[in-house]
Amino acid sequence: MAPPVPLTVPPPDHQGNSWPIASRPARIGQSARPDLRCRNLRRLSSPLRTLPRRISELHYDPTGTVARAHEAALIAIARLEAGFGEHLAPLADFLLRSESVASSEIEHIDAGWRAFGKAVAGGKASNEAKSQLAAVKALITMVDAAGSGRIALVDLLDAHRLLMAIDYYAARDAGQLRDVQNWIGGGDYTPINAAHVPPPPELVAELIADLLVFVNRDDLPILAQAAIAHAQFESIHPFTDGNGRIGRALISAVLRRRGPTHRVTVPLASVMLADTGRYFVHLNRFRDCDVDGFVEYLAVGRSTPARPHRNPPGLSLNCPGAGEKSRARVRTQRTRRCSAHCSTPQSSTPTRHNGSPAPPMPAPRALGRLTDAGILELLSESKRNRIWAAIDVLAELDALSAAIGRRTIGEL
């Protein structure tokens, strides 16, 4: 097998670009199947469409500040992964959901944590909440598939099918590569003034196959591979909808396949959400040759939420403190009730009159006490299939996303 073709050329050119294979501009012709959205394509004469280069055999080695950021990010992720079992194992699912929800918010899909909690518990929920839950399922599918050691086209299609399952209008295109021309920005019926016009549909399968070869290689710097794979995926834009969420899930999938993460999902989407303008600027610069800039952007973003801050193992979650606050509320409520109705204080462990342990409190009664104490919140009004949420945990998840955003904006 021939050695990989270098991606970088030392030194960078006068524009600071070190990616020698910029996407090629091409005129939009009649090759795209015309439909309602692309009926004006034939009248366009400017070179709007970009054709991503093949990257399956290309190699990339970060240098200088990019290499240092790349190394720091991998160290931070390793520390987070190592400390996750002891401190945050019960919150693994919550962090994964937090990543998916933030990824949906980038696409302006935000139902709020309470509505999302109802969707997770199977209650009646809004379409936005269902869409956010679908993003969670798509991310799980991608990451689990990557854990087997290889990412295949069927994994992308399965994740996309789950993501778009609740969208009636997208049902036709769910789980399959697009067969129409699409674009980002511009108008509904024309790509004039669009921020990016991806390649025509007849090239999508070939470009995705090329990308998957790149994704499944083991001779590339791990985080750089994830960054390039994401940017290339977004440049191809292989689906009619849902490209951003699937593309961001691909980053976590690459990290799982290569090994830095086994249990933790670093909330990178919260970093992107903190400044979406910067995120999109770096994606556009990637298409104009600046791979170093996007790799460094992702590396700094990965290390920001993963790096130790105040509380081990690195996230600004105060869940142990939240648990103690909850116990204090229960003790306070129990003492107040006792002072009004009892002659002696109640012990923390219920007992019978003869001193033997009392049976466990019935679930409805226990949930009622926790709700009265302000620990749980009743999310559903139905008398059947009631859904409760832990208020402090939801508050901490919101605080986590906000804290990551503040720290990221200050460092990028």
N, C-alpha and C positions, 0 to 999 in steps of 0.2 A: 504493500500500500504506500502511495506517495506521501511524503511528509506534509503536514498541514501548511496551507498558504498563510503567511503572516497577515494579520489585519492592520497592524500599526506600522507606521514608517517613521523612524527617527530622522531628523526632528520634525515636529508638527509644522504645518505651513503657516503663512503669515496671518491666517484667520484663526489660528489656535485649534484647527481641526486635525485629528490624528486618525480618522477613519477614512481609508482611501477608496471606499466603495460606496459612495453616496447613491441613494436611490435615483434612478434615471427618470427625468421627466418625459412624458410621452403624450402625444395628442389623443384625445378621446375620440375614437372612431365609431364604427357601427358594429363592432364585435360584441358589445354588451347587448344582451337581450332587452329590447325596449319594453318598458311597462309604464305605469302611471308616473313613477318617480323619475324615470330617465328618458322621457319622451323628447326633451329638448337637447339631448346629447349630440344629435347629429348636426346641430347648428353651431356647435362650439368649434372654434379654430385655435384657441390658445392651448399650450401644453400644460393642462391642469393635472393629469394623472401621473402618479409616481409608481415606478416598477421596482420593488425591493430586489436587491441582488441576492443571489444564492449564498448561503452562509454555512452549509453543512460541513465543508472542509476547511473553513477559515479558522485561524487561531488568534488568540488575544492574550497579551500579557500586560497587565497594568504596570505603570512605572510612576515614580515620584509620589506626589501627594495622593494620586488615585490608588496606588499600591498600598500606601499607609492607611488610607481610609478603608480599603478593602480588608486589610488584615485586622484592623480595630473592630470592624463589624463582625467578622467571624469569631473573634475572641469574645465579644460581648454576647453573641448568640450562644456560644458554647457554655459560657457561664450561666446564662439564663436556663439553658436546657439542663445543666447539671444541678442547679438549685431547684428546679421545678418540682421534682418528685417530693421533696421534703416540705416545701412551703405552699405550693400552688396546685398540687395535683387535683384537688377537687374543682379547681376553676379552669381546667383545660378546655372543657366545652364552652365555658363562658367567653374565654379569650378567642376561641375560634369563631364564636358567634359575633363577638365584637368586631373582628376583622371583616367578616362578611357584611355586617350592618354598615360599617364605615365605607366599604367598597360600594354598597348600594347608594349611600348618601352622596358619593361622588357623582352618581348618575341622577341625583335629585330625587331619590326614592327614600323617604324618611317617614316611618310611621310612628316613631317614638318607642321607647323601651316598654311602656305598658302595653301598647297594642301588639308589639312584637312578642311580648310574654304570653299574651292570649293565643297568638298563632302557634307558638312553640308548644303550648299545653293542649292544643287541639280545639280551642274555643273558637267562637265566631269572631272573625278578625277582618280588617279592611284588606283591600287588594294590595296596598303598599306593604302591609305587614306580611301577607302571604308571599309577596315577591322577595322580601328580605329573608324569610325563612327558606325560600327556594334557593337563594344565593348561598345560604349555609349548607344546604344539601349538595349543591354543586361543588363547593369548596371541599367538603368531606369526600366526595367521590373522587376528585382530582388528587387529593393528598393520599387517600387510601390506595389508589391505583399506583401512585408513584412509589409507595412503600414496597411494592413488589419488585422494584428494580428497573422498571421501564415504563415510559409514558407513550401510549399509542393513540392513534387517531380515534379509536373507539372510546377512549377515556374522555377526550375532548367533546365528542358528540354526545356521550351519555351525560356529562356535566351540563352541556348546553340544553339538552332535553329536559333535565330536571329544572334548570333555571327558568325556562320559558313555559313550563307546564301550566302555569296559572293564567297565562296571557292568551285569551281567546284569539286575538288577531294575529298572534305570532305562532299559532299552532302549526300552520302549514310549513314553516321554516325551522321548527324546533328539531334539534338533533341532526342537522344536515348543513353542509357547506352552502353558502349562498350561490344562487344562479342568476342574480341580477347585480347591476352596478350599484354601489352605495357610495356615500361620502359623508364627511364630518363637517358640520357647519353649512353655510350657504342657505339656500331655500329648500322648501319641500319638493319642488319640481325641477330644480336645476342646481348643479354643483358650482355655478358661477359664484366666486368669492368664497368657496369652501376652504376650510383650513387644511383639509387633506382629502384627496381622492384616491382610494386604494386601487390596486390592480383589477383588471377585468375578471369576471367570474371564471372564465375558462382557464385562468392561470392559478386560481386559488388552490386547487388540490395539489398541484405540483409544488407550489411554494410552501404549503403546510407540510408536505412530505419532507421537503428539504429542511424545514425548521425542526421537525421531529428527530431527524438524524442528528442535528446540532444539539438538541435537548438531551439526547440519550448518550452523549459522549462523556467520557470520564477523564479527559486530558485537558480540561479547561479550568481556570480559577472559578470556584463554585459560585460566588455571588455575582461575578461578572457574567457567568453563563446565564444565571437567572435574569439579570438585568437585560442582557442582549436578547434573550428569548422573549421576554415580555415586550420590549420595544419592537422587535420584528413581528410579533403576533399582532400588535396594534397597527403596524404599518400594512400588514396583509388584510386585516379586518375581515376574517373569513366568514362571519355570520351576518345576517341581516340586522340582528340586534343582540345585545348582551356581550359584545366583544370586550368591553372594559372589565366587566366582572370576571369573565372567564380568563382574560389575559392576566389580571392580578392574581387569580387563583393559581395560574401557572407558575408564578414566582414561588409560592409556598410549595407547590408540587416539586419543583426542581430542587429546592432545599431539602425536602424529604427524601427524594431519590438519591441525592448525593450524600446524605448522612448527617449534616449539622443539626437537623431537628428530627426528633423521633416522637416527642409528645407535645411540644409547645408550638403554637402558631404566633409568631411575632407580629404584633398589630401594625404592619406597615401601612395599610390603607388609611389609618388615622393620620399618619405623616403626610400622605398625599392630600387628604381631605383638609388638612390645616392650611394648605396653600395650593389649591388646584391649578392656579395660573402658572406657578413654577413647574408643577408636574407636566402640564401640557407643553410648556416652552421647551423643557428638556426632551420630551418625545419628538417634537418638531426638529430640534437640533440634531437628534440622533439620525433622523432621515437626511439631514444635511451634512453628515460625516462625523458628528461629534459623539463618538461612542464613549470616550473618556468622561465627558460631562455627565452622561446618563449613568454610567457605572458608579461614579463618585456620588452622584445624587442619591442613588439607591443605597450605597454603602453607608453614607451618613445617616440616611433615614432608617436603615436597619439597626445601626448601633445606638441611635437615640432612645428608642423605647426599650432596648434590650440592655443598655449599659446600667450598671448599679447606680442608684440615685440616692434615695434615703433609706428605703426598706429593702432587705434582701428578698428575692434574688434579683431585683432590678426594676420591677414595675412599681409604680406609685400606688399600688393597691394597699389599703389598710384593713384587709379582711380580718386578721386576728383581732385588731382593735374594734372592728365593727361587731365581731362576735361577743366581745366583752361588754360593749355598750348594750347589746341586746340582752345579755344575761342580767345586767344591772337594771334594765327596764322591767324585766320580769320580777326581780327581787323587790323593786320599788312598788310595783303594782300589788304584789302579794302582801307586802307589809301594810299598805294602805287598806286593803280589804280586811286584813286580819285585825287591824286596830279598830275597825268599825264593827266587826262581827265576832272577834275571838278574844278570849281572856288571856291567852298566851300566844307568843309569836309562833308562826308556822315554820317548820324546818324546811330546808331546801329539798329534802327527800320525803315524799308523802308516806305516812305510816298509818296502820290501823290503831285502834284503841289499845290493843294488847301489845303494841310495839313492833309487830311484824310488818314488813314492807307492804304497802298498798298496791293494788293492781295498777297497771298503767292507765293514765287518763285517757278516756275515749278521744279519738281523733277530732271529731267536731268541736268538742269542748276545748281541747288543747289549741286548735286553730283559732277558736274564738278568743282565747286568752292572749295569744300572740298578736292577734289583730287589735285587740283592745290596748295592748301595750305599745302599739305602733311599730312592731317588728315586721309584721306582714301586712299586705294591703290586698283587699279583695278586688280582683280585676274584672270579674264577671258578675252580672246582676242576676243571672239565672239561678234558681234554687237547686237545679240539678247540674252536675259537672262544674262545680264552682272552682275557680282558679285563684290562687293566692301567689303573691310575689314578695320576695324579701327586699324591703325598701332600701336597706343599707347597701345590699349588693348591687342593686340597680344604680344607686347613687355613686357607688365606687366605680362602676363601669363608665358612667358618664364622666366622672372626674378623671379617669384614666385617659380617655380619648382627648379631653381638654388639655390635660397636662402634657401629653405627648405633642400635641399641636403647639403649645407655648414653647416647649423646649426645642422643638424642631425649627420653628421660625427663628429662634434666637441663634441657631447654629448653622443653618444651611446658607 
